[in-house]
């Protein structure tokens, strides 16, 4: 637990350090351009990229970037398809859930709107952020928890840390629930490949929806209630089928011993 919290704390501190490093460069750039005020969008974007870069260096230093070696990967094309269906199902179900929790404040809404006016901001939210966060929250935090606790406890704790890390009240619950799914997939596969793709899809679609429909809070609100109900029933069915199929796939990896070689691989989807 201490190791997991330490990793999350370091990530938070590196993001703040990135902002401090970015500030003098942006001030100089503004002076050269004749601007009197600091460009906050550029400040946030550059600071985030610097912070994420520092965090990746830290993970490399602590030996968290190495890929778990397995003789035969379970990340097959069929498994990737199931992963995509799962994240799409989760996105719709979370949209339905959050549309009923409109009282939860979204303190980051204006910040996201401003970031999405820049291609660098879109890249950070859609691609760079998901990749780094998967290395941090699944590749390092979930892995460190699996070394000490049973899978269920490890998955729930890592998801809770992932949710709280987002700080924004409107994101904490969705991040926690998505974190459970991503940590579960990581545990079953001992690989970051599927979870990175899932995270990128989630953030990219969410980003596109925020740009395309800036006045809509949740995607399900674009449809009539009757249509929403039909889609929700279909999505629940798809989610159950996908979960049942993915549950059959697992790398029998000894997390507590952190062994490089797995004992057995089961992949009935091939």
N, C-alpha and C positions, 0 to 999 in steps of 0.2 A: 504493500500500500504506500509506504513512504517513498519508494522508488518511483511509483507511478505519479504521485503528487509532485515529486521533485521535478520530473520531466515536464509536467504541465506548467509548473511554476517557471521553469527555465524558458519555456516557449513564450509565456506571457511577458517575461522580463526582456527577452530578446526582441519582441515586437516593440516594446517601449524604447529599448536601446536603439532600434532601427529608426524610430521617429526622431530621437535626439541627434543621430548621425545625419539624418536627412535635412534637418532644419537649417544648418548653416549653408549648405549647398543651395537650397531653395531661396534663402535670403539673398545670397550673392547673385543668383540667376534673376531674381526680381529687381535687384538694383541695376543690373546690366540692362534689363528691359525697361527700366524706368517706372516699375510698379512700386507703390508704397506699402501694399499689404501682401502678406504671405499667401500664396496659392494653396489653400487648405486641401484641395483635391490632390494636387501633386504631392503635397506633404504626406498625406495618408498613404497614397499608392507607393511612393518611393520608400517610405518608412516600413511599410509592410513587406515589400520585396527584400529590403536589407535584413529585416528581422527574420524572415523565412530562410534567407541564405545563411544567417548565423546559426539558426536552429539546425539546418542540415549539416553544417560543419560540426556542431556539437554531437549530433547523432552518429556521424561518421567517427568522431573521436571516441565515443562510447561504444562503438562497434554494433550499432543498431541498424546499419544500412545493409549488412550482408543478407543475402537471400538464403532462406532455409533450403538446404539441398535435399531434393527427393529424386529417386531414380526415375519416376514417371509422374508427371504433373497431372492433377485432376482438373486443371483449368483447360478443358476441351472446348471446342466451338459450341457444343450443345450446352455445356455448363455456363458459358458466357451468355448464351441466349436466355437461359433461365435466370441468370443474375440481372439481366436487363429487364426482363418481365417483372422480377421481384421489386426492383427499385421503382419502376413505373407504377406498379400497384401500390407501393407504399406512398408514393407522392400523391396519388389520387385520394387514398384513405386519409392521409394526414390533412389534405386540403379540406375534406369533408369535416374532419374533427375540428380543425382550427376555425372553420367558418362558424362553428357553434361557440367559439371562445373569443369572440370579438372584444371582450372586456380586458383581455390581456394587452398591455401597452406595447407598442412597437417603437422603442426609443431610437432605433437606428434607421427608420424609414427615410428620413431626409438625407442621411449620409449615403445610403445605398443609391438613392435617386441621383445624387451628385456624382458618385463614382461611376455610374453607368453611362455618363455622358462622355467618358473617355474609353478608348479601346484598351488602354493599359489597365484601367479599372475593371473592365469586363474580363480581360485575360486573368487578372488576379483572382477574381471571384469564381470564375468558371473553371479554370484549369490549374493555375499555380497553387491556389489555396487548397483545393481538394488533394492534390498530389502530396504536398507537404503535410497536411493534416493526417493523411493516411499513414505516412511514415511515423508521425508523432503519436497519434492516438491508437492506431492498431499495431503498427510495426514495432513500437517501443512500449507504450503504456499497456496495451492489452497483452503483449508478449510477457512483460515483466509481471503482470498479475497472474497469468497462467502458470508461471513458474512457482507460485506460492499457493494459489487457491484453486478450487474446482472451477470447471468451465462456466457454470451458471453465475456464480459469484463474480468471477473475473469479467464476464461480459457485462453484467449489470453495473459494476463499479466503473468500468471503462466508459460505458455509455453515460453514466451520471457525470463523470468528469468532462466528457465531451460536451454534454448539454450545458453544464454550468460555465464552461469556458466561453461559451458564446455570449454570456452576460445579458444580452438583449432578452427581456422577458418573453417576447413573442417567438423567439427562436429556441429557448431552452427545452421546452417539451418536444417539439419536432426533432431537434438535434438529439435528444435523449433516445427517442424511439428509433430514429434512423441509426443511431450509434449502436443500438442493440442488434439490428440487422447486420450492419457492417462487421461488428465484432464477431457475430456468430459465423458469418461467411469466412472471415479470416481464420477463426478457430478450426473450422471444418476443412479448410484448404491449406493452411499454413503458407499462404501466399497473399501478397498485396495486389496482384494483378486484377482480380475481379472487383475488389473493393474500391480500387482507384477508379476504374471505369464506372462503377456504380455512382461514386461520389461526383465524378465529373458530369455524368448525365443528370444527376439531381440538380447540381448547381447551374449547369448550362441551360436546362429547360426553365428553371426558376428565373434565371437572369433574362432569358428571352421573353418570358411572360411579363416580367416587370417592365421591360422596354416596350413591348407590344401593347400591353394593357395596364398603363400606369395607375388607372383609377380603380382597378380590381384587386382586391386583397387576396382572394383565393380563386384558383382556376375553376372550381366547380360552380362558382357564382356566374360564370358565363352561360350556363345552361339552365333550362327550366327545372323546377323541383322534381317533376315527374321523370324527366330524362336523367337527372342526377341519381334518382333512386334506382333506375334500371342499370345504369353504369356501375353504381356501387355494388349491387348484387353480383354483377358479372365480374367485377374486380375482386371481390371477396372470394369468388369461386376460383378465379385464376391464381390468386395468391395462395390459396390452400393447395392447389395442384402443384404450383411451383415449389412451395415449401416442402411438400411431401417428396418431390423428386430430388430436390437439393439435399434433403436430409439423408438420402441414401448414399451420398458422396462424402467421403471423409478420408483424410490422410491420418493414419494411426501414428501420430507423432508424440513423443514423450516430452511434453512441455516442461515438466518439472526438472527433468535432467538436461533440457535444452540440447538434446542429441541432434547431431547433424543428419544422421541417417534414420529414416522412418522404419517402423517395424513392418507395416503392411499398408497397401493402398487398395481401397475399394472404390470402383467407379462403374456402376452398372449402366450409366448413361451412354457409354461408348458403344 
